[in-house]
Amino acid sequence: MKEIERILNKGKTDMDKMKVPEELGERLYKALDNKSPAKPKKTNRKAILAVACILVLIVGYNFSSLAYYGKRLLGYNQVMNGTLKQLNELGRGQLIGKDYTFENGITVILDGIMLDENQLLVFYTIKDPRGGVDEAPGINMSVKGFLREYIPQSGHGIINDEKTEIKWIHSFEKPSIFERTLKLKFSIAKNNMMETGQINFKIDANKAMGSILKQNINKTIKSGNTKIHLGYISASPTKTILYGSIQNIVELARDQISGERIRPNNVDIMLIANGKEVPYQGGGMSTDIKGIRFHSDFDALPEDLESVELFIKSFSVDRDVGKKIHIEKGISEQNVEILGQNIKIDNMYKSNENTYVTITTREDIILTRVGLMIDGERTDLKETTGGDLEKLDDGTIIYTRTLCFPGEGENYELGIERMTYTQPYDKTVKIPL
């Protein structure tokens, strides 16, 4: 009885919350206007009124439900993150519902899209009724517009238990504002041939979402022999992007000529909003005629935005060095500083026609290209033997290893040509709102 009472109470609460949608009233008025007058008949007005009220409640309730669910992308809850789920609940996606079937029976269904200032998200399903969708050949995908073709930047999906379908979300660069009709193009390998297909769809400008925050930063942060330029930040309802650069084209050309070329590996930056870290989603780097540029992608900013700041943690880089270190026989320890990084040569010894050099550095320092001059003749590194990791009192971890070079001689010169290391920054930049 308690369970029945709970169900009845819940039903009563749901009925109390029900509202007749505005669209229903408008449709009823239009229907009455278009109805030609008929001769009145004697009817039971009270009965008609009661039936009408019941119909309004039933139709209104179901119409509201259909409208609500009709605006949502269904089946993507396990693929969406929290931000996309909220936007989907609000009906911010654009439903498409078009499909294409390959000759082998695999079907691609374009369920819908989300578009804002930072990206175009494509929601699509791949179906294989035979239950082998996980073994199907990969499908290459792009979005073709009137002006250019947009390649996917990232994507993820989830397969069902029966292995008959995969739900995918792919992110593309935001199309040009002049694009109205786009083509989702895809191809699949078949007997060393490619079968292609496409689904055309139009962008509904009313469904596109704008930006939450777009702010120039224009600050250069330096640490040691490296620097990071923070350009601007763009926040939209689906994600937040930080744009920056490492070198402009003049700096890139200068270092190329001087033999001190820089190759960035990773910029470790945290986005803090209202005192809490915003989840990191990925990023990338590119080198072109504009220099070396990077972008870091984060989740969307909170709606009740009070403060935004960036915490620049570190910068990992691979650099040309061209440093030669003369190693004296009989010296058991020698400290050398290269690009502000300390390298300690612990020992050098000869054995079985090989020469061994033991060095100690911070754990993140890697000699990516190193050679040994033996009596004026260069020899390449044969192998590296791992050694000990030691944690110092300040928390720094140092790593000792031994480099093996073939050959023996009397005069030795260690040549460090390239080196990878992580430069700590630990600096905070506040972004004005």
C-alpha positions in Angstrom: 0.0 0.0 0.0 2.9 2.4 0.8 4.3 1.8 -2.7 0.9 2.4 -4.3 0.5 5.7 -2.3 4.0 6.8 -3.4 3.1 6.2 -7.0 -0.2 8.1 -6.7 1.4 11.0 -4.9 4.1 11.2 -7.6 1.4 11.1 -10.3 -0.5 13.9 -8.5 2.8 16.0 -8.3 3.4 15.5 -12.1 -0.2 16.5 -12.9 0.1 19.7 -10.8 3.3 20.6 -12.7 1.7 20.1 -16.1 1.1 23.2 -18.2 -0.7 23.5 -21.5 1.8 24.6 -24.1 1.3 28.0 -25.8 1.5 26.2 -29.2 -1.6 24.2 -28.5 -3.8 27.3 -27.9 -2.6 28.9 -31.0 -3.3 25.8 -33.1 -6.8 25.5 -31.6 -7.6 29.2 -32.5 -6.4 28.7 -36.1 -8.5 25.5 -36.4 -11.6 27.4 -35.2 -11.0 30.3 -37.5 -10.7 28.0 -40.5 -13.8 26.0 -39.6 -16.9 27.0 -41.5 -19.9 27.7 -39.3 -22.4 24.9 -38.9 -26.0 24.9 -37.7 -26.2 24.6 -34.0 -27.5 21.5 -32.4 -28.8 20.9 -29.0 -26.0 19.5 -27.0 -25.1 18.9 -23.4 -22.8 21.9 -22.7 -21.5 20.5 -19.4 -20.6 17.2 -21.0 -18.7 18.9 -23.9 -16.9 21.2 -21.5 -15.8 18.2 -19.4 -14.6 16.2 -22.4 -12.8 19.3 -23.7 -10.9 19.8 -20.4 -9.9 16.2 -20.4 -8.7 16.4 -24.0 -6.7 19.5 -23.3 -5.0 17.9 -20.4 -4.2 14.6 -22.2 -3.2 16.2 -25.5 -1.3 19.0 -23.8 0.6 16.6 -21.6 1.6 14.4 -24.6 2.3 17.3 -26.9 4.6 18.8 -24.3 6.4 15.5 -23.9 6.8 15.0 -27.7 8.1 18.5 -28.2 10.6 18.1 -25.3 11.9 14.8 -26.5 11.8 15.8 -30.2 14.3 18.6 -29.6 16.8 16.3 -27.9 19.5 14.0 -29.3 18.6 10.6 -28.0 21.0 7.7 -27.2 24.1 9.9 -26.5 24.0 10.2 -22.7 27.0 7.8 -22.3 29.0 9.6 -25.0 28.3 13.2 -23.9 30.2 15.0 -21.1 28.3 16.9 -18.5 28.3 20.2 -20.5 26.9 18.6 -23.6 24.2 16.8 -21.6 23.0 20.1 -20.2 22.9 21.7 -23.6 21.1 18.6 -25.0 18.5 18.8 -22.2 17.9 22.4 -23.1 17.3 21.4 -26.8 20.3 23.3 -28.1 21.2 20.7 -30.7 19.9 20.7 -34.3 18.3 17.4 -35.3 19.0 16.1 -38.8 17.9 12.4 -39.0 19.4 11.5 -42.4 21.2 8.3 -43.3 23.3 6.6 -46.0 23.7 2.8 -46.5 26.9 1.3 -48.0 26.7 -1.8 -50.3 27.9 -4.0 -47.4 24.9 -3.1 -45.3 26.6 -0.7 -42.9 24.5 2.5 -42.4 25.7 5.9 -41.3 23.0 8.0 -39.6 23.5 11.8 -39.1 21.4 12.3 -35.9 22.2 15.9 -35.3 24.8 18.7 -34.8 25.7 21.4 -32.3 27.3 24.6 -33.5 28.8 27.5 -31.5 31.7 30.0 -31.7 34.4 27.3 -31.2 33.4 24.2 -33.0 30.9 22.1 -35.0 29.9 18.9 -33.2 28.6 16.1 -35.4 26.5 13.3 -33.7 26.2 10.2 -35.9 25.5 6.5 -35.6 27.2 3.7 -37.5 25.0 0.6 -37.7 25.8 -3.0 -38.8 22.7 -5.3 -38.5 25.1 -8.3 -38.6 26.6 -7.4 -35.2 30.1 -6.8 -36.4 30.3 -3.1 -36.2 33.5 -3.3 -34.1 35.2 -5.3 -36.9 34.0 -3.1 -39.7 36.7 -1.2 -41.7 37.3 2.3 -40.5 35.2 5.1 -41.9 37.0 8.3 -43.0 34.9 11.4 -42.4 35.0 15.1 -43.2 32.5 18.0 -43.6 32.6 19.8 -47.0 31.3 23.3 -47.3 31.1 25.7 -50.3 34.4 27.4 -49.4 36.5 24.5 -48.0 36.6 21.1 -46.4 36.7 20.7 -42.6 38.7 17.7 -41.1 37.7 16.2 -37.8 39.8 17.5 -34.8 38.8 14.9 -32.3 36.2 12.3 -31.6 35.0 9.5 -29.4 32.2 7.0 -29.4 30.7 4.0 -27.6 29.6 0.6 -28.9 26.4 -1.2 -27.7 26.5 -4.7 -26.2 25.1 -6.3 -29.3 27.9 -4.7 -31.4 25.3 -3.5 -33.9 25.9 0.2 -33.6 28.4 2.8 -32.4 27.3 6.3 -31.3 30.0 8.9 -32.3 30.6 12.5 -31.5 33.2 14.3 -33.7 34.5 17.8 -33.4 35.2 19.9 -36.5 36.5 23.4 -36.9 33.7 26.0 -36.9 32.5 26.5 -40.5 32.6 29.9 -42.1 29.7 32.2 -41.3 28.9 32.1 -45.0 28.3 28.4 -45.0 24.7 27.4 -45.1 24.6 23.9 -46.7 27.2 21.4 -45.7 28.0 17.8 -46.7 29.0 15.1 -44.3 31.3 13.0 -46.5 32.5 9.5 -45.6 34.3 6.6 -47.2 34.9 3.0 -46.4 37.5 0.5 -47.7 36.2 -2.4 -49.7 38.4 -4.8 -51.7 41.3 -2.3 -52.0 38.7 0.2 -53.2 37.0 3.1 -51.5 33.2 3.5 -51.4 32.1 7.0 -50.7 28.9 8.5 -49.5 27.5 11.8 -48.2 24.7 13.3 -46.3 23.7 16.9 -47.1 22.3 19.1 -44.3 21.6 22.8 -43.7 22.7 24.9 -40.7 19.8 26.3 -38.7 21.1 29.8 -37.6 18.5 29.8 -34.8 20.2 26.7 -33.3 23.7 28.1 -33.4 25.2 29.2 -30.1 27.3 32.3 -29.6 30.3 32.9 -27.3 30.3 33.3 -23.5 33.6 35.2 -23.3 36.2 36.4 -25.8 39.1 38.2 -24.3 42.5 39.3 -25.5 45.4 38.4 -23.2 48.4 39.4 -25.2 51.0 38.6 -22.5 54.4 37.0 -22.9 55.6 34.8 -20.0 59.3 34.0 -19.7 61.2 31.4 -17.6 64.8 30.4 -18.1 65.6 30.2 -21.9 62.0 29.8 -23.0 58.9 32.0 -23.3 55.2 31.5 -24.0 52.9 34.1 -25.5 49.3 34.0 -24.4 47.1 35.4 -27.3 43.4 35.2 -26.4 40.8 33.0 -24.9 37.5 32.1 -26.5 34.7 30.5 -24.4 31.6 29.1 -25.9 28.7 26.9 -24.5 30.5 23.7 -25.6 34.2 24.4 -24.7 36.9 27.0 -24.0 40.0 27.5 -26.1 43.2 29.3 -25.2 45.3 30.4 -28.2 49.0 31.2 -27.9 52.3 31.0 -29.6 55.9 30.1 -28.9 57.7 31.9 -31.7 56.7 34.2 -34.5 58.1 33.6 -38.0 61.1 35.9 -37.5 62.1 34.1 -34.3 61.6 30.8 -36.0 63.8 31.7 -38.9 66.5 33.2 -36.7 66.9 30.1 -34.6 66.9 27.9 -37.7 69.8 29.9 -39.1 71.7 30.0 -35.8 71.3 26.2 -35.2 69.4 26.7 -32.0 66.0 25.5 -33.3 63.3 24.9 -30.7 60.7 22.1 -31.0 57.9 22.4 -28.4 56.5 19.2 -26.9 53.9 20.3 -24.4 52.6 23.5 -22.7 51.1 22.6 -19.3 48.5 25.2 -18.5 45.5 25.0 -16.1 42.3 27.0 -16.5 40.8 28.2 -13.2 37.3 29.5 -13.1 35.7 30.7 -9.8 38.6 29.1 -8.0 38.1 25.6 -9.5 40.0 23.9 -12.2 38.2 23.5 -15.5 38.7 20.0 -17.0 41.3 19.9 -19.8 40.1 18.3 -23.0 43.2 18.4 -25.3 45.2 20.7 -27.5 47.7 20.9 -30.3 50.6 22.7 -31.8 51.4 23.7 -35.4 54.3 25.3 -37.3 53.5 27.4 -40.4 54.3 30.8 -41.9 52.9 32.4 -38.8 55.4 30.7 -36.5 54.9 28.1 -33.8 51.4 28.3 -32.4 49.4 26.2 -29.9 45.9 25.9 -28.5 44.7 24.3 -25.3 41.1 23.1 -25.0 39.0 23.0 -21.8 35.5 22.3 -20.8 32.9 25.2 -20.9 33.1 27.9 -18.3 30.4 28.0 -15.5 27.4 30.2 -16.1 27.8 32.2 -12.9 31.3 33.4 -13.9 33.1 35.5 -11.3 36.8 35.0 -12.0 39.0 33.4 -14.7 42.8 32.8 -14.5 45.5 30.8 -16.1 48.1 28.9 -14.2 51.2 28.3 -16.5 52.8 25.2 -14.9 55.6 24.2 -17.3 56.8 24.0 -20.8 58.5 20.9 -22.3 60.7 21.6 -25.2 63.4 19.9 -27.4 66.2 22.2 -28.4 69.3 22.2 -30.6 72.3 22.5 -28.4 75.6 21.9 -30.2 77.5 21.8 -26.9 80.9 20.0 -26.6 82.3 18.9 -23.3 85.9 17.9 -22.9 86.2 14.9 -20.5 89.5 14.6 -18.6 90.7 11.2 -17.7 90.9 10.7 -13.9 88.1 13.3 -13.1 85.3 11.5 -11.4 82.8 14.3 -11.4 82.1 17.3 -13.7 79.1 19.7 -13.7 78.0 21.4 -16.9 75.2 23.9 -17.4 73.4 23.9 -20.7 70.4 26.2 -21.4 70.1 26.7 -17.7 69.9 22.9 -17.0 72.6 21.1 -15.0 74.2 18.0 -16.3 76.6 16.1 -14.1 79.2 13.8 -15.6 79.8 11.3 -12.8 82.3 9.0 -14.4 84.0 7.7 -17.6 85.5 4.3 -18.0 86.6 1.8 -20.8 85.6 -1.9 -21.0 85.6 -4.5 -23.8 86.5 -1.9 -26.5 83.6 0.4 -25.5 83.7 3.7 -23.6 81.1 4.4 -20.9 80.0 7.8 -19.6 77.8 8.0 -16.5 75.7 11.1 -16.2 73.1 12.5 -13.7 70.4 15.0 -14.6 66.9 16.0 -13.5 64.4 13.2 -14.5 62.8 15.2 -17.3 66.1 16.0 -19.1 66.8 13.7 -22.1 69.8 13.9 -24.4 67.9 13.2 -27.6 71.0 13.4 -29.8 74.4 12.8 -28.4 77.8 11.6 -29.7 81.3 11.1 -28.4 84.5 12.3 -30.1 87.2 9.7 -29.5 90.6 11.0 -30.6 88.9 13.4 -33.0 86.6 10.9 -34.6 82.8 11.0 -33.8 81.0 7.9 -32.7 77.2 7.5 -32.2 75.6 6.4 -29.0 75.3 2.6 -28.9 72.9 2.2 -26.0 71.8 3.7 -22.7 71.7 1.7 -19.5 69.2 2.8 -16.9 70.3 3.5 -13.4 68.9 5.0 -10.2 66.1 7.5 -9.5 66.7 9.7 -6.4 64.3 12.2 -4.8 66.1 15.2 -3.3 64.9 17.2 -0.2 63.2 19.8 -2.4 61.2 17.2 -4.2 63.3 17.1 -7.4 63.9 13.7 -8.9 67.3 13.1 -10.5 68.1 10.2 -12.8 71.5 8.5 -13.2 72.3 6.5 -16.4 75.2 5.3 -18.4 75.8 6.0 -22.1 77.8 3.4 -24.1 79.8 4.4 -27.1 81.8 1.9 -29.3 85.6 2.4 -29.3 88.4 3.4 -27.0 91.0 6.2 -27.1 93.0 8.8 -25.2 91.1 12.1 -25.8 87.4 12.3 -25.3 84.8 15.0 -26.0 81.1 14.5 -25.3 78.9 16.2 -27.9 75.3 17.1 -26.8 73.5 18.1 -30.0 69.9 18.0 -28.9 68.2 18.0 -25.5 64.7 17.7 -24.2 63.8 19.3 -20.9 60.8 20.7 -19.0 61.1 24.3 -17.9 59.0 25.1 -14.8 57.0 28.3 -14.8 54.5 28.3 -11.9 53.0 31.6 -12.9 49.4 32.9 -12.7 47.7 35.2 -15.2 44.4 36.8 -14.4 41.9 37.3 -17.3 39.7 40.4 -17.0 36.0 39.8 -17.4 
